[in-house]
C-alpha cells in the first residue's frame, strides 16, 4: 500500500510534467514556494530538511526526489499548431505555426527546406531568417508538384536541436494549375461531341505520375469524421489487380460502422472469361468483353477482351444510394441490359468472330439499405483494398445526394484529371506524390479544403501491411486512359482543368484528337502560368470531310426514245444488261436506282417498263435512255451551298457529275434549281429528318432526277418580207411535259 501511495503521486507528477510540455504553463524561480489547494510546493530544493529538535513528527514524512538526470523543457511547438499547405495554393507554400511556450527566449526564427524523401539524409537548406515573433512564412520559389520537407527552428532556446522544443518539421507542396476552355464545331457551325483535347507541355513533363499498391494483408484507410458518407455516394478509381494468380480476387473497398460492413469485391474467372463484381448483396457479371472507354469514327464503343482486366487498368465507378439498386460503370459505361443491347447490334453480330463469343452481361441486383446498426445511414470508416494485392490510382469519393454525378458527367470525366473544386467531392487523391507516408486530399469547396489525407502507415505497421508507391509502365494507367485532357460535350464545349505547370509558367500544346477527324488549326500553343491561370476560347474547326459523288439527270421519257423503242420494241441486236435488263429479279428499293443480282442501274439512265401488262411482271424489263443533264444546279449540304476552292458554288459538269467533300457526321445532300422539280425534292436521304452518316469516302455515285419538262412554241417563216418582222419563242410549263426543261 505504501508503494502505491508513492507511485501514484509520481505518476500524477509525470503526467502533469508531460502535459506541461504541450500547454502554456507558469514559470517560477528557484526556491520559490507556492500553495495550491492546501499543498505547499517548493521549487529548487530536491529534499526537504528535518528538525532534529522534534522527536516526534505530527505527519508521516514523504520525501520525493526530483530526477535531476532528466532534462525538462516546455515544448515550443506542437503538430496540431503547425500547418503547411499541401497543394492549396498554386503560387506558394504557406507555413503557419504557434508558439506554445518560450516566446520570451526566442531571438529569431529560421526556415529550412529540402526535397522530401522518407528518412532523407539530405541536409536542409536555409530559406529565411526572420524575427522571433514570426508565426508564418510563404515559400514562393518551391517547384510545383514537388514535395518538400520544411523545418522551423526557434533560435535562443537551446544550443542543440530538439524536436518540438526548438524546432518542428512538416511536409508541404504547391500545385500550380491552369485551365483551358474552348469549343469545337464543324465549318457549318454544328458542334462536334466526344473530341478528346490534350494539353501537353512543350518542355519536359514535371512528373510521370505514381499510384498506390495495397498489399493483400493491408488496407488504405480513410477516416471521414468531418464529413461522413450518407444517403448517396459514389466511389471512382482506376484499378488493377497486382497478383500472379490467373483468377485474381479481392476487395475494392469496405465501409464499416462497428460490426456493420458493406463490401465491394471483384473476382475474375479465366476459364469462363468472366468478371464478377459484388456490391453488398448485388452482383454484376460481365463475360468475354469489356468496354475500353474509346469510340470509333462512327461514335460506336470499342471493346477489349475481358482478359485485359488482369494486366491493364480498368476504371470503376460504383454508385450507392439508400433504398435503391447499386450501379456499376466500367470505363465510363453503365453496365446493364441497356448497354448490352447497345453493343450487340445486328451489324456487330455480323462479325462471325465476335458472334461466336459476344459480350454477355448478367445482373442480380437488390436495393441497398445504408441505415444499419443505428448509424442513421452515415458511414465514416472507409477502407480500400484488402484480401488481394491491388493498385489504385485517381481515387474520388463523392457525396451524390444532389445527383450531380450523372452518366454524362461520369463518361466525360473518368479519363481526365479534375480540379477538385466541387461541393459534392468529399475526397480526391491523384496519388502522384510518389513518396512519403501520406496521400493528400485535393478536394475542396472554393477555398475550403476537406483535408481528408490518408496516412499510409506508421512506424508500428508491419512491413507486409504497408501500402507503397509504385510508378512506371504497367503500374499507372497509360496516357490514353488517364491524362490532362478535356472531352467535348454535346454542345462541342470542352474544359481542360488541373494543367500543372512548372516555375512561373510554361507553354502547352493544345491538340484535339478524334479518330480520322482533321481540325483547323491542328494544334494551338498557349502559355499557362502565373497571371494566365485561365485561358478561354481555344476553339477548333472540324474540317474532316469525305468524298461524295453525285450526278443530276433529266427524266427523258416521252421526249427521247429508249434503245428498245428505236429498235422497234425488240431486243434483237441489243445487249442485255446494257440497253435492256429483263425481269424477274428487278428490285426498286434504292434511292433512284434499280437493282438486280447485286448490280445497280441508276434512274435517269434506266427506267422500268411493264411491257403493257402491269398484271404480269414476268415480261417486265428495264430500258436504257439517253442521258441529258441540267446545268447551273445548286448543290447543298444541310441547306448550305457548297463552295469550291475558288470561293464559288460547286456546279455539275456537262454530264451532270459533281464531287464534293462532306464533313464527318450525319448530313443531308440536296440539289436545287429555281423552277425545277426533283424526285424526293432533290434530297438525299429522301425522308425529312433522316441523315446520311459520313465517316469514309463514298464509293458509289448518287443520282438525282430532274422531272421538269416544258413545251416549246414557235413559228417558221421565210422570205425577205417576213424577215423584217419580230417573232418570239416563249417557254411555259405544260402538263404533257414533252421536252426536258
C-alpha positions in Angstrom: 0.0 0.0 0.0 2.9 2.3 0.9 4.4 1.7 -2.5 1.1 2.5 -4.2 0.9 5.8 -2.3 4.4 6.6 -3.5 3.8 5.6 -7.2 0.5 7.4 -7.6 1.9 10.9 -6.9 4.9 10.2 -9.1 2.5 9.2 -11.9 0.5 12.3 -11.4 3.7 14.4 -11.4 4.9 12.7 -14.6 1.6 13.2 -16.4 1.5 16.8 -15.3 5.0 17.3 -16.4 4.3 15.7 -19.8 1.2 17.9 -20.3 3.2 20.9 -19.2 5.4 20.4 -22.2 2.5 21.0 -24.5 0.5 23.8 -23.0 1.0 27.3 -21.7 2.4 26.9 -18.1 3.6 29.3 -15.3 7.3 29.8 -14.8 8.6 30.1 -11.2 12.1 30.9 -9.9 14.2 28.5 -7.9 13.5 28.4 -4.1 10.1 29.9 -4.7 7.2 28.3 -2.8 3.6 28.4 -3.7 0.4 26.9 -2.4 -2.5 25.2 -4.2 -5.5 23.5 -2.6 -3.7 23.1 0.8 -0.4 21.8 -0.6 2.8 23.6 -0.5 5.2 23.3 -3.5 8.8 24.2 -3.1 10.8 24.7 -6.3 14.5 24.2 -6.4 15.1 22.1 -3.2 15.1 18.4 -4.0 14.8 17.0 -0.5 13.2 18.8 2.5 15.3 19.0 5.6 14.3 17.7 9.1 14.1 19.3 12.5 16.2 17.2 14.9 14.8 19.0 18.0 11.5 17.4 17.5 11.5 13.8 18.5 8.0 13.0 17.2 6.5 14.1 13.9 2.9 15.0 13.5 2.7 13.6 10.0 4.4 10.7 8.3 7.2 12.1 6.2 7.1 11.7 2.4 10.3 12.7 0.6 10.2 12.8 -3.2 13.5 13.0 -5.0 13.5 15.2 -8.1 15.0 13.4 -11.1 17.9 15.8 -11.8 19.3 13.5 -14.5 16.3 14.1 -16.8 16.2 17.3 -18.9 12.9 19.2 -18.6 11.9 21.9 -21.1 8.5 23.1 -22.2 7.6 22.4 -25.8 7.7 25.4 -28.1 5.9 23.7 -31.0 3.2 21.0 -31.4 2.0 19.3 -34.6 -1.6 20.4 -34.1 -0.4 24.0 -34.1 1.8 23.7 -37.2 0.2 23.7 -40.6 1.8 23.6 -44.1 -0.3 24.0 -47.2 -0.5 20.8 -49.3 -1.4 21.9 -52.8 -3.9 24.6 -51.5 -2.1 27.3 -53.5 -0.8 27.4 -57.0 1.9 30.1 -56.4 3.3 29.3 -53.0 3.6 27.0 -50.0 2.3 28.6 -46.8 3.6 27.7 -43.3 1.7 28.8 -40.1 2.6 28.0 -36.5 2.0 29.0 -32.9 4.5 29.2 -30.1 3.1 27.3 -27.1 5.9 28.4 -24.7 9.3 30.1 -24.5 8.3 33.1 -26.6 10.4 35.4 -24.4 13.6 33.4 -25.2 13.2 33.2 -29.0 15.6 35.5 -30.7 14.9 34.6 -34.3 13.1 32.0 -36.4 14.9 30.2 -39.3 13.0 28.4 -42.0 14.7 25.5 -43.9 13.7 23.3 -46.8 14.7 20.1 -48.6 13.1 17.8 -51.1 11.1 15.2 -49.3 12.1 11.6 -49.0 11.2 9.2 -46.3 14.2 9.2 -43.8 16.1 11.5 -46.2 19.8 12.0 -45.4 20.0 15.3 -47.4 20.7 18.4 -45.4 18.2 21.2 -45.0 18.8 24.4 -47.0 18.2 27.7 -45.2 15.3 29.7 -46.8 14.9 32.7 -44.5 15.9 34.1 -41.1 13.1 36.1 -39.5 12.4 37.9 -36.3 11.5 35.8 -33.2 7.9 36.9 -33.3 7.3 35.5 -36.8 4.5 32.9 -37.0 4.0 32.5 -40.7 6.1 32.1 -43.9 5.3 31.8 -47.6 7.7 29.9 -49.9 7.1 31.4 -53.4 10.1 29.6 -55.0 9.0 26.0 -54.5 8.8 23.9 -57.6 5.3 22.9 -58.5 4.2 19.4 -57.7 7.4 18.6 -55.7 7.0 17.5 -52.0 9.2 19.5 -49.7 10.1 18.9 -46.0 10.2 22.2 -44.1 11.9 22.9 -40.7 11.1 25.8 -38.5 13.8 26.5 -35.9 13.4 28.8 -33.0 16.8 30.2 -32.0 17.7 31.2 -28.4 16.0 28.3 -26.6 18.7 25.7 -26.7 22.2 25.3 -28.2 21.3 22.0 -29.6 18.2 21.0 -31.7 15.4 19.0 -30.0 12.1 18.2 -31.8 9.2 20.4 -30.6 11.4 22.1 -28.0 13.1 24.4 -30.5 12.2 23.0 -34.0 9.4 21.3 -35.9 9.2 19.7 -39.3 6.4 19.1 -41.8 5.6 18.4 -45.5 4.1 20.8 -48.0 3.9 21.5 -51.7 2.3 23.8 -54.1 0.0 22.8 -57.0 0.3 25.4 -59.8 -2.5 24.5 -62.2 -4.3 26.2 -65.1 -7.5 25.7 -67.1 -8.2 25.9 -70.8 -11.6 26.1 -72.3 -12.9 26.2 -75.9 -15.4 24.9 -78.5 -15.1 22.5 -81.5 -17.6 22.7 -84.3 -17.9 21.8 -88.0 -17.4 24.5 -90.6 -21.2 24.9 -90.8 -21.3 25.6 -87.1 -22.7 22.2 -85.9 -21.0 21.1 -82.6 -18.7 18.1 -82.5 -19.1 15.8 -79.5 -16.7 13.3 -77.9 -13.5 15.0 -79.2 -10.5 14.5 -76.8 -8.4 17.6 -76.4 -5.0 17.1 -74.9 -2.7 19.7 -73.1 0.9 18.7 -73.3 3.9 20.8 -72.2 6.4 21.8 -74.9 9.2 21.0 -72.4 9.9 18.1 -70.2 6.9 16.9 -68.1 7.1 17.6 -64.4 6.2 14.1 -63.3 5.3 10.8 -64.8 2.9 10.0 -62.1 2.5 7.2 -59.5 -0.1 5.0 -57.9 -0.7 3.2 -54.6 -0.1 -0.5 -54.3 -2.1 -2.1 -51.4 -0.9 -5.4 -50.1 -3.1 -8.4 -49.5 -2.9 -8.0 -45.8 -3.2 -4.2 -45.8 -5.8 -1.5 -46.5 -5.8 2.1 -47.4 -7.7 3.7 -44.5 -9.8 6.9 -44.9 -11.5 8.3 -41.9 -14.3 10.7 -42.9 -15.0 12.1 -39.4 -15.6 15.6 -40.6 -18.0 14.7 -43.4 -19.3 11.1 -43.3 -20.9 9.4 -46.3 -24.7 9.4 -46.1 -27.7 8.9 -48.3 -25.9 8.5 -51.7 -22.2 8.2 -52.5 -20.0 7.4 -55.5 -16.6 5.7 -55.5 -14.3 6.2 -58.5 -10.8 4.8 -59.2 -8.5 3.3 -61.7 -7.9 -0.3 -60.6 -5.6 -3.1 -61.5 -5.1 -6.5 -59.7 -1.4 -6.9 -58.9 -1.4 -10.7 -58.4 0.3 -13.6 -60.0 -2.8 -15.8 -59.9 -4.8 -16.4 -63.1 -8.0 -15.9 -61.2 -7.4 -12.8 -59.1 -9.9 -11.9 -56.4 -10.0 -9.1 -53.8 -11.9 -6.3 -52.2 -12.2 -2.9 -53.8 -13.4 -1.1 -50.6 -15.3 -1.6 -47.4 -17.5 0.8 -45.5 -17.7 -0.1 -41.8 -19.7 1.0 -38.8 -18.8 -1.0 -35.7 -19.8 -4.6 -36.7 -21.8 -3.5 -39.8 -19.9 -3.7 -43.1 -20.7 -3.0 -46.7 -18.2 -4.7 -49.1 -17.5 -4.3 -52.8 -15.4 -7.2 -54.3 -14.1 -8.4 -57.6 -13.4 -11.9 -58.9 -12.0 -12.9 -62.3 -12.6 -16.4 -63.8 -10.1 -17.0 -66.6 -11.6 -20.3 -67.6 -15.1 -18.8 -68.2 -13.7 -15.4 -69.2 -16.0 -13.6 -66.7 -15.6 -10.7 -64.3 -17.9 -10.7 -61.3 -18.4 -7.6 -59.2 -20.2 -7.9 -55.9 -21.7 -4.8 -54.3 -23.1 -5.9 -51.0 -25.8 -8.4 -52.0 -25.9 -7.4 -55.7 -23.8 -8.9 -58.4 -22.7 -7.8 -61.9 -21.2 -10.4 -64.2 -19.5 -9.4 -67.5 -18.4 -12.1 -69.9 -15.9 -12.1 -72.9 -15.6 -8.3 -73.4 -15.3 -5.0 -71.6 -15.8 -1.5 -72.9 -12.4 0.0 -73.3 -13.6 3.6 -72.9 -13.0 4.7 -76.5 -15.1 5.1 -79.6 -14.6 4.6 -83.3 -15.1 7.2 -86.1 -18.8 6.4 -86.1 -19.1 7.0 -82.4 -19.6 3.3 -81.5 -18.0 1.9 -78.4 -14.8 -0.1 -78.8 -14.5 -3.3 -76.8 -11.5 -5.1 -75.3 -11.1 -8.8 -74.3 -12.1 -9.2 -70.7 -8.7 -10.9 -70.0 -7.3 -7.3 -70.2 -8.7 -6.8 -66.7 -5.7 -8.8 -65.3 -2.9 -6.7 -66.9 -4.4 -3.4 -67.7 -6.1 -0.7 -65.6 -9.9 -0.5 -65.6 -11.9 2.4 -64.3 -14.6 1.7 -61.8 -17.5 3.9 -60.8 -19.7 2.5 -58.1 -22.9 4.3 -57.2 -24.6 3.6 -53.8 -27.9 5.1 -52.9 -30.1 4.3 -49.9 -33.1 2.2 -50.8 -32.0 2.0 -54.5 -30.2 -0.5 -56.6 -26.4 -0.1 -56.9 -24.9 1.0 -60.2 -21.7 -0.1 -61.8 -19.8 1.8 -64.5 -16.7 0.3 -66.2 -14.6 2.7 -68.2 -17.4 5.3 -68.1 -20.2 2.9 -69.4 -23.1 1.9 -67.2 -23.2 -1.9 -67.1 -26.6 -3.4 -67.6 -29.1 -4.8 -70.1 -29.4 -1.4 -71.9 -25.7 -1.3 -72.6 -25.7 -4.9 -73.8 -28.5 -4.0 -76.3 -26.4 -1.0 -77.5 -23.4 -3.2 -78.0 -24.9 -6.4 -79.5 -26.4 -4.7 -82.6 -27.3 -6.6 -85.7 -24.3 -5.1 -87.5 -21.8 -6.1 -84.8 -23.2 -9.6 -84.7 -22.5 -9.9 -88.4 -18.9 -10.3 -87.4 -18.6 -14.0 -87.1 -15.6 -14.0 -84.7 -17.5 -11.7 -82.3 -20.8 -13.5 -82.7 -19.2 -16.8 -81.5 -18.4 -15.3 -78.1 -20.2 -11.9 -77.8 -20.4 -9.7 -74.7 -22.7 -11.0 -72.1 -24.0 -9.1 -69.0 -25.9 -10.7 -66.1 -27.1 -8.7 -63.1 -28.7 -9.7 -59.9 -29.5 -6.5 -58.0 -31.0 -5.8 -54.7 -31.9 -2.4 -53.1 -29.3 -1.1 -50.7 -30.0 -0.4 -47.1 -27.4 2.1 -45.8 -29.1 2.7 -42.5 -27.6 -0.1 -40.4 -26.7 -0.8 -36.8 -28.1 2.6 -35.8 -25.7 4.6 -37.9 -28.6 6.6 -39.5 -27.1 5.9 -42.9 -23.8 7.6 -42.0 -20.5 5.9 -42.8 -17.1 7.4 -41.9 -14.8 4.4 -41.8 -13.8 3.8 -45.4 -11.1 1.2 -46.3 -9.8 0.5 -49.7 -8.2 -2.8 -50.8 -7.5 -6.0 -48.9 -7.7 -9.7 -49.5 -5.7 -9.4 -52.7 -2.9 -7.1 -53.8 -4.3 -4.2 -55.7 -3.1 -1.0 -57.4 -5.3 2.1 -57.2 -5.0 5.5 -58.9 -7.0 8.7 -59.2 -9.4 8.0 -56.3 -12.5 10.1 -56.0 -15.3 9.8 -53.4 -18.4 11.8 -53.8 -21.5 12.8 -51.8 -24.1 12.3 -54.5 -27.2 13.3 -52.7 -27.7 16.1 -55.2 -27.3 13.7 -58.1 -24.7 15.9 -59.8 -22.7 12.9 -60.9 -24.9 11.6 -63.7 -24.0 9.2 -66.6 -22.9 12.0 -68.9 -20.5 13.5 -66.3 -19.1 10.1 -65.5 -18.4 9.4 -69.1 -16.9 12.8 -69.7 -14.6 13.0 -66.7 -13.4 9.4 -65.9 -10.4 9.7 -68.3 -9.1 13.1 -67.2 -7.7 14.8 -64.1 -10.2 17.1 -62.4 -9.6 20.3 -60.5 -11.1 19.1 -57.2 -13.2 22.2 -56.6 -16.7 20.7 -56.2 -19.0 20.9 -53.2 -20.0 17.2 -53.8 -16.5 15.9 -53.8 -15.5 14.6 -50.3 -12.1 13.2 -51.1 -9.8 13.3 -54.1 -6.4 11.6 -54.3 -4.4 11.8 -57.5 -1.8 9.6 -55.9 1.1 11.3 -57.7 3.1 12.0 -54.5 5.5 9.1 -55.3 6.9 9.1 -51.8 6.1 9.6 -48.2 3.6 8.2 -45.7 0.6 10.3 -46.8 -1.7 10.6 -49.7 -3.0 14.1 -49.8 -6.6 15.1 -50.4 -7.1 17.7 -53.1 -10.9 18.1 -52.7 -12.3 21.5 -51.8 -15.3 23.8 -52.0 -13.9 27.1 -53.0 -11.0 27.9 -50.7 -12.2 25.4 -48.0 -10.2 22.2 -48.3 -11.6 18.9 -46.9 -8.1 17.7 -45.8 -9.1 14.1 -45.7 -5.5 13.0 -46.0 -4.7 9.3 -45.8 -1.9 8.0 -43.6 -0.4 5.0 -45.4 1.3 3.5 -42.4 3.0 4.3 -39.1 6.3 3.0 -37.5 4.3 0.3 -35.9 2.7 -1.0 -39.1 4.2 -4.4 -40.2 6.1 -4.2 -43.4 3.7 -6.6 -45.2 0.7 -4.4 -44.4 2.1 -1.1 -45.7 0.7 0.4 -48.9 3.5 1.5 -51.2 4.1 4.0 -54.0 4.6 2.5 -57.5 5.4 4.1 -60.8 6.5 3.4 -64.3 4.9 1.4 -67.1 2.3 -1.1 -66.0 1.9 0.5 -62.6 -0.2 3.5 -63.7 -2.9 4.0 -66.3 -1.4 4.8 -69.7 -1.8 8.2 -71.3 -4.8 7.1 -73.4 -6.7 6.1 -70.3 -5.9 9.0 -67.9 -4.3 12.3 -68.6 -4.5 16.1 -68.7 -7.3 16.3 -71.3 -10.8 17.5 -71.9 -13.7 15.9 -73.8 -16.3 17.9 -75.8 -19.9 17.6 -74.7 -23.0 17.6 -76.9 -22.6 21.4 -77.5 -18.9 21.0 -78.6 -17.6 22.7 -75.4 -14.6 21.3 -73.5 -12.6 22.2 -70.4 -9.1 21.0 -69.5 -8.6 21.5 -65.8 -5.7 20.7 -63.5 -3.0 21.5 -66.0 0.2 21.5 -63.9 2.9 23.9 -65.0 6.5 24.4 -63.7 8.0 27.5 -62.3 6.0 30.6 -63.0 4.6 29.1 -66.2 5.3 27.4 -69.5 3.9 26.8 -72.9 1.5 24.0 -73.7 0.3 22.4 -77.0 -3.5 22.1 -77.1 -4.3 19.3 -79.6 -7.8 17.8 -80.5 -7.9 14.1 -81.4 -10.9 12.2 -82.7 -10.5 9.2 -85.0 -9.9 10.3 -88.6 -11.1 13.8 -87.9 -8.9 16.8 -89.0 -9.0 20.1 -87.3 -8.1 23.7 -88.2 -5.8 24.5 -86.7 -4.4 21.1 -85.9 -2.8 22.4 -82.7 -2.6 25.6 -80.7 0.1 26.8 -78.4 -0.8 28.7 -75.2 1.2 30.0 -72.3 -0.1 28.9 -68.9 1.3 30.3 -65.7 1.1 33.0 -63.1 -1.4 35.6 -64.3 -2.6 33.2 -67.0 -4.2 30.5 -65.0 -7.4 30.5 -67.1 -7.3 30.7 -70.9 -10.6 30.7 -72.8 -11.8 30.4 -76.4 -9.2 28.0 -77.7 -11.5 26.9 -80.4 -11.1 24.5 -83.3 -13.0 23.8 -86.5 -13.5 20.3 -87.6 -12.6 20.2 -91.3 -12.8 16.4 -91.5 -14.6 15.6 -94.8 -15.2 12.7 -97.1 -15.9 12.5 -100.8 -19.4 12.4 -102.0 -20.1 11.8 -105.7 -23.4 12.7 -107.4 -24.9 13.1 -110.8 -28.0 15.0 -111.9 -30.0 13.7 -114.9 -33.3 14.6 -116.6 -36.1 12.2 -116.8 -36.1 11.9 -120.6 -39.0 9.5 -121.0 -41.6 10.8 -123.5 -39.0 13.1 -125.0 -36.4 10.7 -126.4 -37.0 7.1 -127.2 -35.2 4.3 -125.4 -32.8 1.9 -127.2 -35.6 -0.7 -127.2 -38.0 1.8 -128.8 -35.5 2.7 -131.5 -35.1 -1.0 -132.2 -38.9 -1.3 -132.9 -39.6 -2.6 -129.4 -37.4 -5.7 -130.0 -34.4 -7.0 -128.0 -32.7 -8.4 -131.1 -29.2 -7.0 -131.7 -29.3 -5.3 -128.3 -27.0 -6.2 -125.4 -28.8 -7.4 -122.3 -27.5 -5.7 -119.2 -26.7 -2.6 -121.2 -29.5 -1.5 -123.5 -32.1 -3.5 -121.5 -32.4 -5.7 -118.4 -35.0 -8.5 -118.2 -37.1 -9.4 -115.2 -37.5 -11.3 -112.9 -35.2 -10.1 -110.1 -35.5 -6.4 -110.7 -35.8 -4.6 -107.3 -36.9 -0.9 -107.0 -36.0 -0.1 -103.4 -32.9 2.0 -103.6 -32.5 5.8 -103.9 -33.0 6.5 -107.6 -31.7 3.1 -108.8 -32.9 -0.4 -109.6 -31.1 -3.5 -108.6 -30.7 -7.0 -110.0 -28.4 -9.7 -108.9 -26.3 -7.1 -106.9 -25.9 -4.8 -109.9 -27.3 -1.3 -109.7 -29.0 0.6 -112.6 -29.4 4.3 -112.0 -32.7 6.0 -112.8 -32.4 8.7 -115.4 -30.4 6.2 -117.4 -32.7 3.3 -116.9 -36.5 3.2 -116.5 -38.9 0.4 -115.7 -41.3 -0.8 -118.5 -44.2 -3.2 -117.6 -44.5 -4.0 -121.4 -48.1 -3.0 -121.3 -49.1 -5.9 -118.9 -49.0 -4.5 -115.4 -50.6 -7.6 -114.0 -47.8 -9.8 -115.5 -44.3 -9.0 -114.1 -42.5 -11.7 -115.9 -42.3 -9.8 -119.2 -41.2 -6.5 -117.5 -37.8 -5.0 -118.2 -35.5 -2.0 -117.8 -34.7 0.0 -120.8 -31.8 2.4 -121.3 -32.4 6.1 -122.3 -30.2 8.9 -123.5 -28.8 10.9 -120.6 -29.2 14.7 -120.5 -28.1 16.8 -117.6 -29.5 20.2 -116.4 -26.9 22.9 -115.7 -26.5 25.7 -113.1 -27.6 23.4 -110.3 -27.1 24.5 -106.7 -25.6 21.7 -104.5 -26.2 22.0 -100.8 -25.1 20.2 -97.6 -27.6 20.6 -94.8 -29.1 23.5 -96.7 -25.8 25.3 -97.1 -24.5 26.0 -100.6 -21.2 24.1 -101.2 -18.4 26.4 -102.2 -15.4 25.4 -104.2 -11.7 26.3 -103.7 -12.3 29.4 -105.9 -14.9 30.5 -103.4 -17.7 30.0 -106.0 -20.6 27.5 -105.8 -19.7 24.0 -107.0 -21.5 23.1 -110.2 -22.0 19.8 -112.0 -20.1 19.3 -115.3 -21.8 18.9 -118.7 -22.5 15.2 -117.8 -24.2 16.3 -114.6 -21.4 14.8 -112.4 -20.1 16.5 -109.3 -17.8 15.6 -106.4 -17.9 17.4 -103.1 -16.4 16.9 -99.6 -18.9 16.4 -96.8 -17.9 16.9 -93.1 -17.8 13.8 -91.0 -21.0 13.0 -89.2 -24.7 13.0 -90.2 -25.7 15.2 -93.1 -28.2 15.6 -95.9 -27.2 16.4 -99.6 -29.7 18.2 -101.8 -29.8 19.8 -105.3 -31.9 22.8 -106.3 -32.7 25.0 -109.2 -35.4 27.6 -109.4 -38.4 26.4 -111.3 -37.3 22.8 -111.4 -38.7 19.8 -109.7 -36.7 16.7 -108.5 -37.6 13.3 -107.2 -37.7 13.3 -103.4 -37.4 17.1 -103.6 -33.7 16.5 -104.6 -32.8 15.4 -101.1 -30.6 12.5 -100.1 -31.6 10.7 -98.0 -35.2 11.0 -99.2 -37.1 11.3 -95.8 -37.0 14.6 -94.0 -35.4 14.2 -90.6 -33.2 11.3 -91.9 -29.5 11.9 -92.5 -26.6 10.0 -94.0 -23.6 9.2 -91.8 -20.3 10.2 -93.3 -17.3 8.5 -91.9 -15.5 7.4 -95.0 -15.3 8.2 -98.8 -18.3 7.3 -100.8 -17.7 4.5 -103.4 -20.9 4.9 -105.4 -22.5 7.8 -107.2 -25.9 9.0 -106.0 -28.3 10.1 -108.8 -30.7 13.0 -108.6 -33.6 13.1 -111.1 -34.9 16.3 -112.5 -38.5 15.7 -113.6 -39.1 19.2 -115.0 -40.4 19.4 -118.6 -41.6 22.4 -120.7 -43.3 22.9 -124.1 -41.5 25.0 -126.8 -43.9 27.0 -129.1 -42.6 28.7 -132.3 -43.3 29.6 -135.9 -41.2 29.0 -139.1 -41.3 31.8 -141.6 -39.2 32.8 -144.7 -38.7 35.5 -147.3 -37.4 39.0 -147.2 -40.7 40.4 -146.1 -41.1 38.1 -143.1 -37.5 38.5 -142.1 -38.2 42.1 -141.0 -41.0 41.0 -138.6 -40.3 40.2 -134.9 -41.3 36.8 -133.7 -40.7 35.3 -130.3 -40.3 32.0 -128.6 -41.6 31.6 -125.2 -41.3 28.8 -122.7 -44.0 27.7 -120.4 -44.8 24.7 -118.3 -47.0 22.2 -120.0 -48.9 19.2 -118.5 -47.7 16.9 -121.3 -44.0 17.6 -120.3 -42.8 16.8 -123.8 -39.4 18.4 -123.6 -36.9 18.5 -120.7 -36.5 21.9 -119.1 
